[in-house]
Amino acid sequence: MTWALLGAGCKPAVEKADPSADGGGPDDSGAPADVDGGDASTPDAGTMLADGGPNQVPGPTPPSLESALVRQVGRFGRDVRIDVTGSDSGGDITTVRVTLLDGVGSEVLAFDSDGDGMFDSGQTTLPLDVIKAGETKLTSYVLMPFMYTQYPYLTTVKVSLVDALGTRSEELSMPLQKQPVLALDALCDGSFLKDRCAPGLGCKGQVPQVCTEGEAPILKQTAYLDDELGRRLLVEGLDADADVVAYAIEFLDANNQTVMMDLDGDGKDESSGFTGDVTESGADGAFFVAFQPSEEFTALVAKVVVSVRDLGERTSAKVTLEKKVALARSAGAACDPRGFDRCTANNVCSPGVTSVPNRCTAISTARTQACNAALVLDPAKGKTSVQADLSNISVWDSPSGCSSNDPKHRPEAVVKLVLSQPATKVTLSTDNGYTNFDTTLYALSACSAAPLVAWCADDQLDGARAQLAVLELDNVPAGEYFVVVDSFPSTSTGKRFQLDVTVR
């Protein structure tokens, strides 16, 4: 048995979880690419040209960046947040342009600018976390998870606003403000933007909150499941100090005897468990872990013992879970989109967002809703690229034989493609620096149509970009089509893509 038995996101039990090893910068496979419109030598679409004469058509007014605040944030001080205020007469500011610099003014190479798997640039364009289309006044921010953990020598960030045409505002150079770490009884910010309490303490109580002695985390809901939704281990809990850092799993057989496994591939069964990092938790201390074991793992391990640990080395009570099939919910019934239960055949738990009520909805209905809300590629109108996040539910699956191991029930997104006239060749691609996950592309002749292997493309390159997909379609009639961007990862968290189209 080898490491592959466990799936992603795990460490041998003999290793201690290292919070600083999380992620890989803003995401696991490289940050958003350089998608800006140009520089001084190749002006953006909105650059004003001097001495154009009376017949020159003025370009759009560039956005105005009024202020920017760059700071280290988060319960563990791992992240960097950029808050911006500005204005734009067109009301279409969508991104910020950033340049990361160290103490001597050199670029911090945190971004993969060309999608080749190598971090080669300190510059990139990042989507704003909050956008209100049409509003001329802007107050928003960008959060870069794990940026400070990965690049603690980051000292300065240059920031400018970018509108939908690629027109840039003036640039502000802002120092990175370090996050203060507070001692016992100090007044603290429960959102962890201004400061954070030291390890072993929690920012608690009524406002104003203070740093108090920590408490052990609590497991609220756990499950070890194997059914048509896949194999999964789910852990939900609450930690009053919001500082859970790791989970631990021990292996048992049906008779509660320890199961030994070879987790490091050396041919010896020496591990009876493993640990993994808990990388996401809410400011209120709520946390959720989803682990997807392999088929071999679930065949050997009938039971697991689960616990979690916080930054102050406090551990939750241990819970023993037996492998089961999740409870099935009928159409219209309330359901849990995280997979603690499941919907009956031909239904899906929708809308897939935990902050709102979810119900088992017919897949056909969920597909129609997704198609109606889809972003649009319309080459005849110059719309040849879209950027978006994965959805929280899966209502399509790539056709069998398209993707390796034929993964099912993975998060995806759908994009509408409009062809105003027949095309000799249509090329659709996620081969760019913005896409940060293993993609599969397939096209549908209609929202309700079944995907065909002939219109599907999985990994298309060797080496660092092997996970990116290019789908080429020949002799495509005019009309509307739907392109599904499907994923191999089992979670949609932090997964972003760019879909480009060229038509001949």
N, C-alpha and C positions, 0 to 999 in steps of 0.2 A: 504493500500500500504506500502511496506517495502523497505528497502535499496536495495534489489535485483533488484528493478526496474531499477536501474541506470547502473548496470554492474560494471566492475572493474575500479579502479583508481580514485575514486571520494571522495569528502568530502562534508558534509553539508555546506550550505551557511553561517551558523553561525560560522563556524570554519575558522580561518585564515590559509592559506597555509603555511606549514612549510617545507622549502627546506631541512632541516636536516633529514626529515622523509622519504626521497626518498629511494627506493631500499631496500636492505637488505645485504649490502656488495657488492661483485662483481655481484650478481644477486639476484632475488627475492626469491629464494628458496634454496640457498646454493651454495657454490663455487665449482669449479672442485675438484674432489677427488684426494686422494693420489694414483697415478698410477706409482710411481717409482718402479724400479726393486728390491730394497732391501737395506740393510744396511751392516755394517761391519760383522755382524754375518751370513748374508745370502747374499753373494756377487752378484752383478749385472752380467749380461751376459758378460760384457766386463772386469770384474775385473781380473787383472794379478795375477796368483798364483806363489809363490816362489818355487824354487828347483823342477821344474817340470821335469827335465831330458831332454835329447836330443830329445825325441819324443813328447814333449808337443807342442801343437798348440797354438801359441801366440794369446791372445785376441786382439780385436780391440783397437787402440789408443784412449784414452778418449779425449773428447773435451778440449779446453783450453779457460778459461775465462780470458780475458786480462783486462777488466775494466767494472765497473757497476756504474750507477748513479741512486739513489733512491730519488725522490722528490715529493712534493705536487704540483699538477698542476690543470689547469682548470679555467674557468671564475669565478667559485664560490669557488675554492680551495677544492672541494669535493674529488678529485681523487688522486690516487698515481700512478706514472709511474716509471717503471724500464727500463732504457736504458742499453743495453749490447753490448760489442764488444768482439769477440773471433774468434777462428779458429777450424777447424776439418778436418782431412785428408779425412774422408768419406763424407763430405759435407751433413750430414744428421741431423744437430741439429734442433730439432723441438720444444723443450720446455725449460722452466727454472724451477728449483726447488727453492722454497722460504721458508724461515722460518721467521715469524713475531714476533718481540720481543718488550716488553715495556721497560720503563726506568730502571727497576730492573732486566732485563734479563729474565723475564717470557714470555712464549708464549702468543701471542694475539690470542684468540680462534675465528678465523674468518672463518674457513672452516669446512664443514661437511664431515668427512673423510670416513664414512661408509654408507651414504645415508639414515640415520634414522631421518633426519630433525633437528638434533641438531648440533650446531657449537661446535666441540670438539677438534679442532687442530689448531695450528698456522703454520702447514706445508702443502704444497700442490705442485703440479706440474701444471704449467700454460702454455698454448700454446702461442708461439710467435705471435705477430700481423703481422709481415712481415717475410716470409720465402722464400728464393730463393734456391730451391733444387739443389744440386750438387755443390754449391759454397763453397769453403773451408774457405773463410773469411766471417765472420758474423757481421753485424751491424743491430740490431733490438731492439724491445722494447715490454714490456707488460704494458697495461693500466688496472688498477683495479678501475672501477667506484665506487664512493661513499665510497671508503675505508677509506679516512681520516675523512669524516663526521661520519661514524659509529665507527671508532676507533681512536679518536684524540690523544690517549696516545701511539700510535705506534711511536717508536723512531728509531728502527734498523731493517734492513732486511738482512738476509743471503741469498746469491744468488749463484747458480751454474747452468751450462748448462747441458742439457741432450740430448743425441742423440737418434736415432730411436731404438737402442737396449737397451736403458735404462742406458747406460754408462754415468757416471757423471764426470764433471770437478771438479777441486779444488773449494773450496767455499770461497767467499769473504763476509765479514761482513761490510755492508755499513750503515752509518747514514742516516736517513730521513731528507732531506733538506726542511725546511719550505719555503713556497712561500711568498715573500715580497708583502705587500699591499701598493699601491702608492697613493700619494695625487695629487691634481689638478696641471696640467702643468708638471708633471714628465714624463720623457721618459719611454715608456712602450713596452712590448712585446705583439704584437697582437695575437700571438698564445697561450698566457697564460701559457707557459711553464716556463719562467724565473720569471714572476711576474704577477700581476693583478692590475687593478685600483680599488679604493675603491667604495663601493656602491653609485650609483647615478652618477658615472663617466663612460666614455667610452674611450677605447684606439683607437684613430682614427687619420686620416690624412695620408699623405704620409710618407714613411720611412725617418727618424725615427719618429715613432708615439708618441703621447703624450696623457696623461689623460686629457680629456675635459668634459665639462658639458654634462649630459646625455640627450637623446631624448626619446619621447614616442614611443612605438612599433607601427608598421603598419600591418594591416591585408590585405593580398594580394588576397587570395582566400579562400572561405568558402563554405560549403555545408552541408545540413541536408538531408540525403538520405535513402530510404527504397526500395530495389529492390532485384533481385535474388542474388546479391553479399552480401546482408545482410543489417542490419540497421547500420548506421554510421554517425557520426558527424565529419567533417574534417575541420581543421583550418591550413592554411599556412600563414606565415607572415615574417616580417623582422624587426629586431631591431638593430639599428646602434651600440648600446652598448653591444650587445650579452649577455644580462642579463635578459631575460624573465624568470619569475619564476612560474607563475600561469595563469590559464584560469578560466573564470567564465561563467556560463550558467544560464539564467533565463527562466522559463517555461511560455508559453502562449498557449491559446486555439486558435481556428480558428478565433475568434472575437477579438483577441489581449487582452483578459482578463487573468489575472494572474491565473495560476494553482498551487494549493497548494498540497504538497505531504508529506508523512510520510517517511523521510529518515533515521530515527534512530530506527524504529521499535517499537515505544512506543504507537502506535495506534492513534496518533494525526497527522493530516495534518498541519504541521507548517512551511514547507520550500517551498519557491517559486523559489529556485535555488540551485546551489552547485558550489564549486570550486575544481579544480584539479591541481596537480603540473605539470609543464612543465619541464621534466627532461633532454631533449636532445635539443641542438641547436648547429649550426655550429659556427666556429670561426668568420665567416663572418656575423653572426647575423641571419641567416636564421633558422626558426623553423617550426616544423610541429607537430600537435596534431591530433591523431585519437582516437575517443571515440566511443565505441560500446554500445548503450543503449539496454535495454531489449524490448521484444515485447510489454509488458504492458506499458512501458514508451512511445513508439512511438504511441500507441493507444490513450493515454491521452493527449500528448503534440503535438499539430499541428505545433507550431512555437517555436523557441528558439532565445534568444538574447545572442550574444557571444561577449566577450571582453577578452583581456589579460593584465597582469600587470607585470612590471619589478621590479628589485631589488631596484630601486630608487623610488618606489611607483608611477611611471607614468603609466597611463592606456591608451590603444588604444581606438579609436572610437568604439562604439557599433554597431554591425551588426545584423539585424533581418533576420532569415532564416526560410523559409517555407518548410515543409517536401515535398520532390519531389522524382521522379525516375530519375536516372542519364541518361545522353545522351548516346545512344548506338552507338558504332563505328563498322563499318563493317570490314571484314577480310582484312588485309593489311594496314588498316588505323592507323595513329598515335594515341596513347592512353596514359593515365596517370596511372601508376601502383599503385598509392596510392588510387585510387578509386573515383576520381572526375568524371570520366566517366566509361563506361563499354564496353566490347566487346560483340558482338552478340553471340547467342548460339553456343556452340562447339568451341569457340575461347577464348584465354586468352591473357592478356597484358604481352608481353614478351620482354626482359628477366627479367623484374621486378626490374630493377636497375635504379634509377632516374638520375644517372650521364650520362647515354647513352640514345639514342633514343629508344623508345619502340613502338611496333606495335602489332596489334591484330593478333595472330598466332593460327593456328589450334591446338587444344589440343593434337591431335595425334602427331603432329610434335614436340611440346614442350615435350611430354613424351619421345619420341625417343631421343631427345637431352639430357634430364635428365638421361636416362638409359645409354647412351653412355659415359657420364661424371661421372657415379656413382663410389664411392669407392667400393672396393671388399673385401668380406669375403671369404676366401678359406682355410677351416680348414685343408685340406690335406697338404697345404704348410705352416701351422703355423699361418695363418692370421685369428685370431679368435676375433679381436676387432677393431673397427674403431671409430674415433672421428670426428665430423663435426658440422657445423652450419646449421640451417634451411635455406631453399631457400626463395626467396622473392615472389614467386608466388605459386599458388596451381593448380596442374593439376590432382590430384587424390582426392577422398573423401572416407573415411571409409564406408563400407557397412552399410546400415540402420539396426539398431538393435545392432550394435557393441558398439558405444559410447553413453553415456548418452546425451539426447537431440539431438543426431545426428548432430553435428556441421558440417557445410559445408564451403568450400572456405577458409580453414585454411592453413597456410604455412606448408610445409612438405619437407622431403628429401628422396631420394631413394638410397638404397645400394644393390649391386649385391651379391648374395650368390651362390657360386660354390660348388657343391657336386660331387666329383669324383667317388663316389660309393653310392649305396643305403644306407639309414640311417633308423634305427629302430625308432629313435627319434631325432628331431632337436629342440633345445631350443634357442630362441632369446629373448634378454632382454635389457631393459634400466634401470634395477634396479641396479643403481650404483650412486656414489656420484658426477659424472661428469655431468649427465643429470640434467638440471635445469628448466624443464617445464613439464606440464601435457601431457603425450605421449599416443598415440595409435599406435599399431603395426599391420600391415597386410601384408601378402605375396601374390605375384602374380606369377602364373606359367609362365608368359611371360610379357614383357613390355606392350603389348597391351591388356592383359587379364583383365577381370573385377574382382575386389576384392570380395571375398566370406566371409560370416560371419564365416564359419567354419575355416577360416584361419586368424582370426582377434582376437586381445586381447586388452582390455582397462584396466582400473585400476584393479590391481590384489592383493593389500594388504590393510590392515586397518591401520588407524593412519597416521603418518607423511609421510609414503612412499606410500600412496594410489594412488598417481598420476602416479607411475611408472608401466610399463607394462612388462609382460612376456608372450611370445607366444610359445606354444608347439605344434609341428607338428609330427604326427606319420606316420611311413612307407612311407618315402619320397623317390621317385626314384632319381637316379643320374641325374644331369643336372644343368642348370642355372636358378636361380629364382631371383626375385626382391622383396626386403623388403622395404615397405614404413613406415617411421617414421613420423607419422602425429601428429598434435598438437591441443589442445583446445584453447590456446591463439590466438588472432586475429593478432598479430604482430610477426615478426621473429626477431626483434631487441634484440640482446644479448642472443638468445636462442641457447644453445649448447647441444649436446647429445653424448652419447657413446652407441654403439650397440655391444653387445657381443653375440657370438654363441658357443654352445656346441653341439657336435654330438655323437650319440651312434649308 
